């Protein structure tokens, strides 16, 4: 009997054919699919006027979409199939879902300007993700620059762009001032995503910490989780504002690092035998 479904080949064509797929290879793709389901469910809840649930679903989608790559690396299950799935999920969870949820909650009251702002955010997210994929394959890029994103990363943009919704859930008047301010704010976040602003990623910060920092770190994480559980919208608002304040500090640190690396390069060239 002819098979109904095509065989799952996690490593793409050209590799050895695998008849039985280990569960660890499927797990990252399952996380990606669950992220897409959460993002689309957030859109549904938004258009059914369950806005708080919609925002929670979008944040869950962003979280799941942000960890699927780490799950793949942890279980050594990276694959071309997973990379393509992740790219498709990113545009849904970091672009379409937050834009439509914010539009249904607030931006639609502005009419066409609100829809234009939502569209620009989705387009900016797509451009941001495409540029990330291109830079990730750039082998000539200096190693230290890999510590920085170019522009606000899509997961952060998805969480930060919902700041007007957080304000609305806290009881802030959702009248015309907030509506039109949200339109301008959405476009601003879109511009930050496609900008050349260097944003520290923290990926190379190391996997170990000193022993004297373990207890304070555990305390800080537990405190943040408790604040999220007790005062979710206030905590998310403060987190989003803190992230926006962090951006110029990150750019300043990048500028200092670039000058330091340039000075090291000049010193190395001056000490090389060819320069004598």
Secondary structure by P-SEA (a helix, b strand, c coil): cccccccccccccccccccccccccaaaaaaaaaaaaaaaaaaaaaaacaaaaaaaaaaaaaaaaacaaaaaaaaccccaaaaaaaaaaaaaaacaaaaaaaaacccccccaaaaaaaaaaaaaaaaaaaaaaaaaaccccccccccccccccaaaaaaaaaaaaaaaaacccccaaaaaaaaaaaaaaaaaaaccbbbbccccccccccccaaaaaaaaaaaaaaaaaacaaaaaaaaaaaaaaaaaaaaaaaaaaaaaaaaaaaaaaaaccccc
